[in-house]
Amino acid sequence: MLSTDQSSGRFRLLLPLGLTALAGFALLRSALLAHNWGDVDADLGIGTLARLYGTGALYDLAFLAYAAVPLVLYLMLVPQRLYRSRWQRPLAYGLCFALLYGLLFVLAAEWVFWSEFGARFNFIAVDYLVYSDEVLGNIRESYPIGWLLGGLGLLALALLWALRRPIGRALDGDSSGKVRLLTGCALLLLPVAAYLALDQRPGQAFDNQYLNELAEDGPYQFFHAFRDAQLNYAQFYIQHDDEAVSAELRRQVQQPNQTFLTPSGYDLSRHVDNRDRGPEQRLNVMMIVVESLSAKYLGVYGMTDADATDLTPNLDRLAGQSLWLSKLYATGTRTVRGLESLTLSVPPTPGESIIKRPHNGGLFSLGQLFAARGYDSTFLYGGYGYFDNMNDFFGKNGFRIVDRADMTAPEIAFANVWGVADESLFGRAMREADADFAHSRPFFQLVMTTSNHRPYSYPDGRIDIPSKTGRNGAVKYTDWAIGDLLEKAHQKPWFKDTLFVIVADHCAGSDGRTALPVDRYHIPLFIYSPAHVQPQRIERLVAQIDVAPTLLGLLNWSYNSRFFGKDILHMTDSDERALLSNYQHLGLLDHQRLVVLSPGFKASALAPPGAAHARPLAVDDPGLDPALALFQGAARVDSGHLGLWQGQPQNAATRPAGLP
């Protein structure tokens, strides 16, 4: 006969483990709130805190309902005879230790992820799970992983000891098979109820983006991101009439030297005529895309890091010798977003970058345009190009691939888990250029660096900041490597006929008070060629998607285009704008305000753009028209039904019939 205490059942095991998990999530939420207190409103009141922790606890419970399913099944299905056997107790304690260790590991991982990205787990965390070799290697090289894992193990043992009595009582108890079945089925309904009753994330419950992130549960968001890596624009975002939106889009992309090749609709095929600038130039192009180079790290931008001095002497000097676009903004927060913008000249769309999506080949791209004119279009990457699907994308869109797998040991001066040192990558780029020059073939190189990335390691003796001491050192090393490249390239016979384009893929961080903090998207761009480019500082507000048409304009190329971007040198004051995004929010920035489109058919505006609080916009607000033209238009083209990015519009190298 079971006692009353025993008859309460083995499911009591869930109570101490669940309460410990809730306490752990609450402590993490409190620690993150304290860590970012300066970025949260100073007048944070009791009501707001109660709503924050209440919402957070609700999503924590939803995650625990899912996470408890295996344990509930075990407790429900194991017969009483086996549950009371000698091996059950050590097995149960071992299982409890594993669960507590897993909880602590998740809490520590969330802290590290927040430190890097200023957010709870999202699509980036999903990517990091998929590319585990790079990520685990990065963690090993950045943190004392053995000590951390050992410390978590000791803490898990301490928690297990503290919970030994309630766990023991649960292991001593039992219930009849019928009670176990009914209780287990009731508990298994909880994740179903969470799925039906809760939105996939708390949404924009607060004006402050940090509070929205804190209200979430990281593991819950991780599985949501794993399941829904793409967002269907039509399902989640404001839309207006296609005829009006496409007409507005055409007005936004057209410039005086362009003629549309189709009468209406989302097909942006148009002829770009640059003959008035002079004869077409077949110059080489080396586009260096620098990992995570925020404008704020450069001296010419007034370097805002008080702990750093003179990080970028080479780039600062280059600014005065180049066509310097000083108000360029990245379209996204990941490398693939930057590469997408630079090669396809397309606004960001919700979810993953086009680079990582299926059916991403044969697109109208910068690589295809150069290849059509006989250039050797090459994508050079310091890491392994399978990461983020880069080799697949570039290989199907006009580029030859050279990545770490193609480099021999003597070529590599230094490497970490993310890739070879920038100097080694630049050395290979120059050897590729030498080979093209020897065969009288012009080249277009897109060179993607990796050194300015955690663990921030690089060869010794290059700069006065020791390796692996932080991003400042990585920035200074990258600057040194670019200076070394240009010095060596100056001795090459192809130097005088080469344009060097130096641009960042995105900023070093994207966290801020708002969904799209404008200052976290500001990146540098220098176009350097002493024989062909007059030094000039251009202060127009421009987007990453404008780089490709501007580059082709500098070459005086006339071509047929489907780009969404504009030639900056043909811009007027009314053309100025930038595009910002993360995985969910899409923003159009001008000098007066930032308009943001969000899931749930929401729109808001920040005026001025750096304001801490957004003003909601009605669905029919005419101020939405420019943003909808670009983002709804890009989504329509991206849908695949129109196929308007596929291939070349007529012949990319010649004028259409009937044009002079």
Phi and psi in degrees as a GROMACS rama.xvg file:
@    title "Ramachandran Plot"
@    xaxis  label "Phi"
@    yaxis  label "Psi"
@TYPE xy
-82.1976  143.233  LEU-2
-71.5017  168.014  SER-3
-59.3509  -40.0865  THR-4
-64.4164  -40.1219  ASP-5
-69.1362  -37.0641  GLN-6
-67.5078  -14.4314  SER-7
-65.7549  -17.5512  SER-8
99.8765  160.991  GLY-9
-67.7974  -17.6842  ARG-10
-68.3423  -9.68677  PHE-11
-61.7498  -17.1602  ARG-12
-60.5383  -27.4889  LEU-13
-69.7234  -26.864  LEU-14
-67.4667  -53.0778  LEU-15
-65.0125  -36.1334  PRO-16
-68.3624  -42.0701  LEU-17
-66.5127  -43.2035  GLY-18
-65.5739  -36.5613  LEU-19
-63.9047  -41.6997  THR-20
-64.1745  -44.1199  ALA-21
-61.363  -40.9804  LEU-22
-64.609  -39.8769  ALA-23
-63.4957  -43.4817  GLY-24
-65.6236  -38.5147  PHE-25
-66.1522  -40.774  ALA-26
-64.1958  -41.1833  LEU-27
-62.824  -43.8368  LEU-28
-60.6873  -39.4321  ARG-29
-68.2149  -40.7828  SER-30
-65.7081  -41.2043  ALA-31
-67.0461  -37.4685  LEU-32
-63.3162  -44.3393  LEU-33
-65.068  -38.8537  ALA-34
-62.4651  -34.4788  HIS-35
-111.564  26.4245  ASN-36
-57.9949  -36.785  TRP-37
-66.461  -17.8695  GLY-38
-99.8195  1.45449  ASP-39
-107.061  149.015  VAL-40
-51.9875  134.219  ASP-41
-66.3949  -26.011  ALA-42
-93.4967  30.7539  ASP-43
-59.6202  115.542  LEU-44
-98.9406  175.772  GLY-45
-61.1274  -40.371  ILE-46
-62.7405  -43.0039  GLY-47
-65.5804  -42.1859  THR-48
-63.2234  -40.8458  LEU-49
-62.9343  -42.0072  ALA-50
-65.9232  -39.4102  ARG-51
-61.3031  -52.3491  LEU-52
-72.8942  -31.955  TYR-53
-65.9542  -46.0876  GLY-54
-62.6774  -43.3371  THR-55
-61.207  -43.1881  GLY-56
-63.7353  -36.2322  ALA-57
-62.043  -44.4106  LEU-58
-74.4789  -29.9688  TYR-59
-62.0847  -44.4447  ASP-60
-63.2374  -37.2718  LEU-61
-62.9049  -43.5171  ALA-62
-62.8729  -44.1342  PHE-63
-63.9503  -31.7088  LEU-64
-61.4609  -40.1737  ALA-65
-71.1861  -46.6044  TYR-66
-64.3712  -26.7758  ALA-67
-80.9936  -7.87834  ALA-68
-55.649  -49.3342  VAL-69
-59.5658  -41.5846  PRO-70
-67.7462  -39.0759  LEU-71
-61.5547  -43.5729  VAL-72
-61.8281  -40.9255  LEU-73
-62.0827  -49.5581  TYR-74
-66.0143  -29.5991  LEU-75
-78.9436  -35.4509  MET-76
-101.298  -21.9102  LEU-77
-69.9916  123.665  VAL-78
-62.8812  157.845  PRO-79
-60.7792  -37.5455  GLN-80
-60.5686  -43.3334  ARG-81
-73.9287  -34.8886  LEU-82
-65.6744  -28.8709  TYR-83
-96.0552  5.50348  ARG-84
-75.8456  167.353  SER-85
-63.6899  -34.1855  ARG-86
-79.8107  -12.4522  TRP-87
-64.6147  -44.4918  GLN-88
-64.8138  -50.6333  ARG-89
-62.4218  -34.3272  PRO-90
-64.8539  -42.6485  LEU-91
-66.1775  -42.3635  ALA-92
-65.0814  -38.1873  TYR-93
-63.4298  -38.9476  GLY-94
-66.5394  -41.5023  LEU-95
-63.9176  -39.9128  CYS-96
-61.5475  -43.3033  PHE-97
-62.7868  -39.9283  ALA-98
-67.3223  -41.8634  LEU-99
-66.3161  -40.1814  LEU-100
-63.9137  -41.8737  TYR-101
-61.9992  -39.6594  GLY-102
-61.2602  -48.0445  LEU-103
-64.0168  -38.0296  LEU-104
-63.02  -43.0259  PHE-105
-63.653  -42.9186  VAL-106
-61.9472  -43.0328  LEU-107
-66.0527  -40.838  ALA-108
-64.0891  -38.3014  ALA-109
-63.5347  -40.0852  GLU-110
-62.3661  -45.3241  TRP-111
-63.9837  -43.0716  VAL-112
-64.1343  -42.4788  PHE-113
-63.0425  -40.722  TRP-114
-59.8085  -32.7517  SER-115
-85.3002  -39.5016  GLU-116
-120.479  -6.50117  PHE-117
64.1118  32.2724  GLY-118
-154.068  161.784  ALA-119
-75.0949  174.865  ARG-120
-53.4101  138.442  PHE-121
-147.961  -157.555  ASN-122
-56.4564  -31.8721  PHE-123
-62.6307  -41.4602  ILE-124
-63.1899  -36.0481  ALA-125
-62.9436  -45.1808  VAL-126
-57.6445  -42.0772  ASP-127
-67.767  -28.0868  TYR-128
-71.9243  -41.329  LEU-129
-63.9862  -42.7076  VAL-130
-100.245  61.7379  TYR-131
-67.0755  -31.2635  SER-132
-60.008  -49.5493  ASP-133
-64.951  -42.2969  GLU-134
-69.5492  -46.8754  VAL-135
-63.2851  -38.8909  LEU-136
-63.658  -40.5517  GLY-137
-62.2989  -42.4267  ASN-138
-64.6103  -43.4822  ILE-139
-60.8902  -37.7016  ARG-140
-83.0932  -16.8521  GLU-141
-100.523  -25.3158  SER-142
-134.063  154.765  TYR-143
-75.1786  76.6195  PRO-144
-61.4343  -36.5274  ILE-145
-62.4497  -45.5492  GLY-146
-64.7488  -40.5157  TRP-147
-64.3775  -46.9795  LEU-148
-65.7597  -38.5407  LEU-149
-65.0509  -41.4675  GLY-150
-62.8727  -39.5853  GLY-151
-64.1049  -36.6955  LEU-152
-64.0852  -43.1805  GLY-153
-64.5031  -40.1417  LEU-154
-66.2943  -38.1749  LEU-155
-64.3579  -39.0786  ALA-156
-63.7967  -40.1681  LEU-157
-63.3698  -41.2566  ALA-158
-65.0859  -40.609  LEU-159
-61.9634  -40.5643  LEU-160
-63.8214  -42.3609  TRP-161
-65.1117  -28.8286  ALA-162
-98.8407  9.32859  LEU-163
-61.7991  -35.6745  ARG-164
-71.9873  -50.8683  ARG-165
-63.6009  -32.7973  PRO-166
-67.0192  -42.5911  ILE-167
-61.847  -42.8938  GLY-168
-61.4582  -38.8116  ARG-169
-66.6732  -34.7777  ALA-170
-74.0724  -25.6041  LEU-171
-79.5327  -23.2311  ASP-172
-84.9454  164.463  GLY-173
-161.41  172.412  ASP-174
-143.293  166.313  SER-175
-67.5952  160.371  SER-176
-58.6112  -37.8203  GLY-177
-65.9263  -43.4353  LYS-178
-64.5054  -42.4806  VAL-179
-60.2769  -42.664  ARG-180
-64.4722  -46.9105  LEU-181
-65.4434  -43.5942  LEU-182
-64.5099  -43.8255  THR-183
-62.4709  -42.8632  GLY-184
-64.3788  -38.8  CYS-185
-62.7064  -42.2022  ALA-186
-68.0886  -32.8238  LEU-187
-71.8741  -16.7716  LEU-188
-77.3997  -17.3029  LEU-189
-63.2126  -46.4241  LEU-190
-64.6322  -31.1569  PRO-191
-64.739  -43.185  VAL-192
-64.1416  -39.0862  ALA-193
-63.6782  -39.6871  ALA-194
-65.4775  -39.4407  TYR-195
-80.3481  -33.8513  LEU-196
-93.9018  -26.4042  ALA-197
-103.526  142.055  LEU-198
-64.3624  163.809  ASP-199
-69.6228  -17.1012  GLN-200
-155.575  158.987  ARG-201
-60.0971  -20.1065  PRO-202
78.1803  -157.575  GLY-203
-95.4117  67.504  GLN-204
-74.0058  -21.1869  ALA-205
-125.499  155.182  PHE-206
-69.2959  -28.4682  ASP-207
-92.287  124.524  ASN-208
-64.4922  -33.4741  GLN-209
-59.8443  -40.8397  TYR-210
-66.1538  -37.5671  LEU-211
-60.9087  -41.6418  ASN-212
-67.4091  -41.9186  GLU-213
-64.6545  -29.9834  LEU-214
-72.1095  -10.9901  ALA-215
-86.918  167.109  GLU-216
-110.595  119.309  ASP-217
-55.9199  -53.4264  GLY-218
-60.3588  -37.0959  PRO-219
-61.4878  -43.7597  TYR-220
-68.5018  -30.9222  GLN-221
-60.218  -48.921  PHE-222
-70.2484  -32.2727  PHE-223
-62.4193  -44.0844  HIS-224
-66.1325  -37.5437  ALA-225
-62.507  -37.1597  PHE-226
-80.3461  -35.4506  ARG-227
-124.206  64.6654  ASP-228
-71.8168  -11.239  ALA-229
-126.647  149.346  GLN-230
-116.981  127.331  LEU-231
-76.1838  117.1  ASN-232
-57.6077  -46.7197  TYR-233
-63.6965  -26.2867  ALA-234
-83.8585  -23.9176  GLN-235
-124.54  -12.3824  PHE-236
-122.259  154.921  TYR-237
-59.4087  138.265  ILE-238
-132.712  147.144  GLN-239
-117.747  176.773  HIS-240
-55.6806  130.644  ASP-241
-60.9636  -37.5235  ASP-242
-63.775  -44.2425  GLU-243
-69.7085  -40.2235  ALA-244
-66.5312  -44.0177  VAL-245
-66.4401  -34.7183  SER-246
-66.0193  -41.7038  ALA-247
-65.0309  -38.487  GLU-248
-61.9729  -42.607  LEU-249
-62.1765  -39.2971  ARG-250
-63.6969  -36.0265  ARG-251
-73.8481  -33.4287  GLN-252
-90.1011  -21.3176  VAL-253
-73.5007  143.316  GLN-254
-127.659  165.098  GLN-255
-57.6253  -27.1882  PRO-256
-95.1472  24.2799  ASN-257
-127.009  146.973  GLN-258
-131.362  124.204  THR-259
-67.5615  144.432  PHE-260
-99.0998  -7.92047  LEU-261
-129.473  153.343  THR-262
-75.0071  -29.5992  PRO-263
-165.265  177.853  SER-264
91.956  -172.223  GLY-265
-80.4523  -6.88223  TYR-266
-71.2195  112.369  ASP-267
-93.2885  15.0472  LEU-268
-57.1872  124.415  SER-269
-153.384  153.882  ARG-270
-93.3942  130.591  HIS-271
-104.848  120.508  VAL-272
-111.34  109.338  ASP-273
-112.132  21.7929  ASN-274
-65.4072  -24.7421  ARG-275
-68.2879  -15.0972  ASP-276
-83.7237  -12.9957  ARG-277
125.431  -178.198  GLY-278
-65.4689  149.721  PRO-279
-60.9494  137.003  GLU-280
-107.499  136.025  GLN-281
-104.933  60.7188  ARG-282
-82.2937  150.689  LEU-283
-71.1391  154.059  ASN-284
-133.589  125.322  VAL-285
-116.836  103.857  MET-286
-96.7266  111.994  MET-287
-98.0758  115.253  ILE-288
-100.898  111.715  VAL-289
-91.8087  127.858  VAL-290
-59.8577  124.821  GLU-291
52.9021  43.0303  SER-292
-97.3066  90.56  LEU-293
-68.6262  144.302  SER-294
-59.1596  -30.2124  ALA-295
-64.0029  -16.6998  LYS-296
-82.7972  -13.035  TYR-297
-90.1872  140.175  LEU-298
-62.1577  -35.6115  GLY-299
-68.9397  -14.3378  VAL-300
-98.3074  7.51742  TYR-301
82.683  23.2601  GLY-302
4.19662  111.11  MET-303
-90.3412  -4.14384  THR-304
-82.8672  110.708  ASP-305
-69.4032  -19.904  ALA-306
-89.6971  -0.198052  ASP-307
-120.724  145.154  ALA-308
-136.818  136.04  THR-309
53.4975  51.8535  ASP-310
-77.7564  -28.8352  LEU-311
-128.949  59.7977  THR-312
-62.2663  -35.4539  PRO-313
-71.6668  -44.6399  ASN-314
-68.6688  -35.9925  LEU-315
-62.6651  -41.4551  ASP-316
-68.1128  -38.6251  ARG-317
-64.1559  -30.8114  LEU-318
-57.2833  -37.5865  ALA-319
-80.0931  -6.57042  GLY-320
-111.713  6.01448  GLN-321
-128.147  171.105  SER-322
-78.9553  106.805  LEU-323
-107.311  114.052  TRP-324
-93.9863  97.3011  LEU-325
-85.2567  -8.08109  SER-326
-125.239  50.3297  LYS-327
-93.1346  138.893  LEU-328
-124.055  136.843  TYR-329
-69.9409  152.396  ALA-330
-86.1869  -16.9105  THR-331
-151.761  -165.696  GLY-332
-119.531  6.5677  THR-333
-129.44  158.082  ARG-334
-57.4421  -42.7134  THR-335
-65.564  -29.6519  VAL-336
-67.317  -43.8771  ARG-337
-62.896  -44.3063  GLY-338
-65.4639  -37.5096  LEU-339
-59.1318  -47.0902  GLU-340
-65.628  -41.7562  SER-341
-70.8712  -32.5149  LEU-342
-97.4024  -31.1998  THR-343
-105.296  -16.9544  LEU-344
51.0844  57.3315  SER-345
-131.706  142.101  VAL-346
-62.0863  152.679  PRO-347
-68.3628  146.099  PRO-348
-117.713  158.547  THR-349
-62.1902  151.672  PRO-350
85.2035  -145.396  GLY-351
-74.6987  157.52  GLU-352
-64.0536  153.298  SER-353
-56.6879  -31.9606  ILE-354
-57.8203  -32.0796  ILE-355
-99.0202  3.89423  LYS-356
-95.5691  160  ARG-357
-70.2747  164.225  PRO-358
58.0291  45.2737  HIS-359
-107.073  21.5033  ASN-360
-105.981  161.241  GLY-361
66.3306  27.6114  GLY-362
-83.9446  160.185  LEU-363
-73.4331  108.939  PHE-364
-137.126  162.683  SER-365
-61.5228  -38.4826  LEU-366
-61.7591  -41.6948  GLY-367
-64.2974  -40.0081  GLN-368
-63.3773  -44.921  LEU-369
-67.3379  -42.3769  PHE-370
-61.5337  -36.372  ALA-371
-64.4096  -22.3453  ALA-372
-98.5066  14.4989  ARG-373
87.9164  10.5057  GLY-374
-78.5735  154.016  TYR-375
-87.7147  96.8225  ASP-376
-85.6926  118.869  SER-377
-130.643  134.065  THR-378
-102.195  117.285  PHE-379
-112.264  126.753  LEU-380
-132.978  134.693  TYR-381
-72.192  -19.7688  GLY-382
-102.746  -164.135  GLY-383
-88.981  123.161  TYR-384
-73.0933  -4.22393  GLY-385
-69.6981  -22.2526  TYR-386
-61.0623  132.904  PHE-387
58.1983  20.7205  ASP-388
64.3763  22.4488  ASN-389
-66.3724  -45.7061  MET-390
-60.972  -40.1784  ASN-391
-61.5449  -46.8544  ASP-392
-64.2941  -53.5701  PHE-393
-67.5358  -35.2516  PHE-394
-64.7984  -26.1142  GLY-395
-97.2213  4.49689  LYS-396
-133.01  39.9672  ASN-397
94.8813  4.41487  GLY-398
-110.008  145.771  PHE-399
-88.5343  145.207  ARG-400
-105.916  131.158  ILE-401
-132.441  112.357  VAL-402
-128.487  -167.837  ASP-403
-59.4306  -32.8266  ARG-404
-63.4947  -21.5359  ALA-405
-91.3313  -2.55954  ASP-406
-97.8915  139.265  MET-407
-90.1334  162.629  THR-408
-56.387  -42.5303  ALA-409
-63.4896  -22.0358  PRO-410
-76.1894  -19.8138  GLU-411
-102.492  108.374  ILE-412
-73.8794  -30.3218  ALA-413
-166.504  149.682  PHE-414
-152.6  150.256  ALA-415
-124.345  -168.53  ASN-416
-63.2963  -28.4096  VAL-417
-83.4775  -25.7042  TRP-418
162.999  -177.947  GLY-419
-76.77  157.777  VAL-420
-59.8118  148.273  ALA-421
-54.8807  -37.2212  ASP-422
-63.1759  -34.406  GLU-423
-70.8556  -40.311  SER-424
-62.8349  -44.6316  LEU-425
-65.9055  -35.2502  PHE-426
-61.7573  -41.7671  GLY-427
-67.0669  -38.3583  ARG-428
-59.9938  -41.2871  ALA-429
-68.0469  -36.0417  MET-430
-67.0743  -37.549  ARG-431
-63.6595  -40.8393  GLU-432
-64.1441  -40.7387  ALA-433
-58.1749  -43.8898  ASP-434
-65.681  -41.9101  ALA-435
-63.8657  -42.3253  ASP-436
-62.4562  -39.4959  PHE-437
-62.7512  -27.3903  ALA-438
-100.157  14.2534  HIS-439
55.2053  39.9477  SER-440
-120.078  127.015  ARG-441
-68.9836  154.893  PRO-442
-128.045  147.989  PHE-443
-123.645  114.369  PHE-444
-113.417  130.805  GLN-445
-108.971  110.107  LEU-446
-109.82  112.023  VAL-447
-102.413  117.912  MET-448
-88.0383  169.611  THR-449
-136.924  -10.3159  THR-450
-65.7168  -30.034  SER-451
-84.9658  59.1527  ASN-452
-148.58  142.014  HIS-453
-50.7054  131.432  ARG-454
-90.5398  16.3583  PRO-455
55.1861  46.9414  TYR-456
-110.96  149.9  SER-457
-162.491  170.083  TYR-458
-62.3925  147.377  PRO-459
-72.2962  154.155  ASP-460
84.1622  1.75656  GLY-461
-86.6369  -41.1743  ARG-462
-134.57  176.182  ILE-463
-93.3618  13.4271  ASP-464
-114.032  123.456  ILE-465
-60.7589  147.534  PRO-466
-61.5008  149.281  SER-467
65.9006  28.0338  LYS-468
-108.535  3.9291  THR-469
136.742  175.913  GLY-470
-67.0246  -32.5851  ARG-471
-55.7602  -42.4716  ASN-472
-64.4131  -40.6066  GLY-473
-64.9724  -39.6932  ALA-474
-62.5168  -45.1944  VAL-475
-66.5387  -36.6134  LYS-476
-65.7664  -44.0845  TYR-477
-59.5133  -41.7109  THR-478
-60.7773  -43.08  ASP-479
-60.239  -44.6204  TRP-480
-64.5462  -37.4294  ALA-481
-67.4057  -41.7678  ILE-482
-61.4521  -40.5951  GLY-483
-65.1533  -40.9338  ASP-484
-59.5055  -50.4494  LEU-485
-65.8839  -35.7524  LEU-486
-63.9054  -43.9668  GLU-487
-72.4174  -38.745  LYS-488
-63.8155  -29.925  ALA-489
-59.9973  -23.2468  HIS-490
-87.4887  -5.24053  GLN-491
-86.8806  148.717  LYS-492
-67.3637  -20.0804  PRO-493
-90.017  -4.36063  TRP-494
-59.796  -47.0474  PHE-495
-64.981  -21.4924  LYS-496
-110.747  34.3992  ASP-497
-127.355  133.336  THR-498
-93.272  126.86  LEU-499
-102.429  118.316  PHE-500
-110.156  118.398  VAL-501
-116.925  118.24  ILE-502
-147.378  155.14  VAL-503
-91.8856  156.79  ALA-504
-81.2489  -38.8515  ASP-505
-167.279  -178.578  HIS-506
-85.4653  170.839  CYS-507
-71.9808  -20.9611  ALA-508
-154.724  154.866  GLY-509
-125.933  8.36859  SER-510
-80.453  151.449  ASP-511
-177.843  -179.161  GLY-512
-68.6502  -31.0603  ARG-513
-107.456  168.326  THR-514
-60.6487  -36.3777  ALA-515
-129.157  80.5781  LEU-516
-68.3494  113.997  PRO-517
-57.0467  -41.2683  VAL-518
-66.2049  -16.0858  ASP-519
-90.3939  13.0995  ARG-520
-123.485  0.693607  TYR-521
-80.3543  120.124  HIS-522
-130.998  158.821  ILE-523
-87.4339  158.405  PRO-524
-150.558  122.84  LEU-525
-125.915  132.99  PHE-526
-116.396  115.648  ILE-527
-122.833  124.309  TYR-528
-164.534  95.2916  SER-529
-52.7482  -34.5134  PRO-530
-82.8507  -14.1329  ALA-531
-131.781  -16.5914  HIS-532
-123.268  120.432  VAL-533
-75.9751  127  GLN-534
-56.9877  134.207  PRO-535
-165.019  140.054  GLN-536
-101.048  122.246  ARG-537
-109.209  122.637  ILE-538
-105.086  22.0557  GLU-539
-72.3923  145.582  ARG-540
-77.5981  113.819  LEU-541
-137.227  167.168  VAL-542
-115.051  161.723  ALA-543
-59.2498  -30.2574  GLN-544
-69.3443  -10.9352  ILE-545
-86.5315  -7.79229  ASP-546
-67.063  -45.818  VAL-547
-61.2074  -53.5671  ALA-548
-63.9946  -30.6072  PRO-549
-66.9056  -42.8791  THR-550
-60.2626  -44.9751  LEU-551
-67.1002  -32.3648  LEU-552
-65.4735  -38.731  GLY-553
-63.5324  -28.2698  LEU-554
-84.3258  -0.951241  LEU-555
61.8375  31.7179  ASN-556
-82.453  136.721  TRP-557
-103.029  130.572  SER-558
-160.328  164.031  TYR-559
-92.6019  134.623  ASN-560
-129.481  153.306  SER-561
-125.746  13.1433  ARG-562
-64.4898  146.966  PHE-563
-86.4463  -21.9131  PHE-564
-77.8648  171.852  GLY-565
-120.425  153.306  LYS-566
-73.6006  114.018  ASP-567
-60.4959  -32.9161  ILE-568
-73.9484  -10.7388  LEU-569
-106.125  5.57325  HIS-570
-74.2967  151.874  MET-571
-110.297  173.725  THR-572
-57.9357  -37.3382  ASP-573
-72.4133  -13.6125  SER-574
-82.4067  -14.9223  ASP-575
-66.6895  131.263  GLU-576
-173.497  161.377  ARG-577
-134.783  157.688  ALA-578
-118.437  130.43  LEU-579
-125.878  152.761  LEU-580
-162.399  157.334  SER-581
-123.32  -158.274  ASN-582
-68.575  -21.6121  TYR-583
-119.905  -35.5005  GLN-584
-99.1471  137.627  HIS-585
-121.108  125.262  LEU-586
-125.915  140.333  GLY-587
-115.262  119.143  LEU-588
-107.953  131.007  LEU-589
-129.698  -170.781  ASP-590
-71.1212  -20.7584  HIS-591
-94.6426  -35.7137  GLN-592
-161.346  168.407  ARG-593
-117.571  117.403  LEU-594
-96.0453  128.654  VAL-595
-121.373  127.393  VAL-596
-99.1241  133.231  LEU-597
-132.207  158.294  SER-598
-58.7243  159.323  PRO-599
83.1333  19.1387  GLY-600
58.2777  43.0551  PHE-601
-109.965  151.778  LYS-602
-145.082  149.261  ALA-603
-149.407  167.906  SER-604
-139.035  140.409  ALA-605
-112.409  119.942  LEU-606
-136.896  112.683  ALA-607
-69.2689  171.206  PRO-608
-57.4996  -27.5478  PRO-609
-91.9627  11.3692  GLY-610
-61.8952  151.691  ALA-611
-80.7208  -22.1641  ALA-612
-125.666  140.112  HIS-613
-97.0283  149.6  ALA-614
-104.251  123.208  ARG-615
-61.3663  144.999  PRO-616
-113.627  139.605  LEU-617
-68.6829  154.136  ALA-618
-58.188  -33.4476  VAL-619
-98.2378  14.6328  ASP-620
-62.3184  124.2  ASP-621
-63.4132  -19.5862  PRO-622
-66.2236  -12.4669  GLY-623
-80.6161  -16.471  LEU-624
-55.3737  -48.2632  ASP-625
-62.6027  -41.374  PRO-626
-65.7049  -44.1156  ALA-627
-63.5482  -36.56  LEU-628
-57.9019  -45.776  ALA-629
-75.8467  -47.1703  LEU-630
-82.1955  -42.6701  PHE-631
-65.936  -39.5091  GLN-632
-61.759  -45.4469  GLY-633
-63.3533  -39.0047  ALA-634
-65.7928  -38.1254  ALA-635
-64.8934  -43.8075  ARG-636
-65.9927  -38.7278  VAL-637
-71.939  -18.3997  ASP-638
-61.3073  -20.9569  SER-639
91.9093  -15.4746  GLY-640
-72.3815  -33.6711  HIS-641
-90.6213  -27.7958  LEU-642
61.6467  31.6228  GLY-643
-81.3251  -5.72822  LEU-644
-94.6205  -16.0214  TRP-645
-70.072  135.931  GLN-646
65.2291  -166.08  GLY-647
-103.051  141.284  GLN-648
-72.5929  108.935  PRO-649
54.6658  -125.702  GLN-650
-110.274  118.462  ASN-651
-67.7086  -14.8775  ALA-652
-105.625  -4.89645  ALA-653
-130.124  161.682  THR-654
-79.1619  147.223  ARG-655
-69.5075  157.754  PRO-656
-60.6171  142.044  ALA-657
94.716  -13.5445  GLY-658
-94.6497  145.595  LEU-659
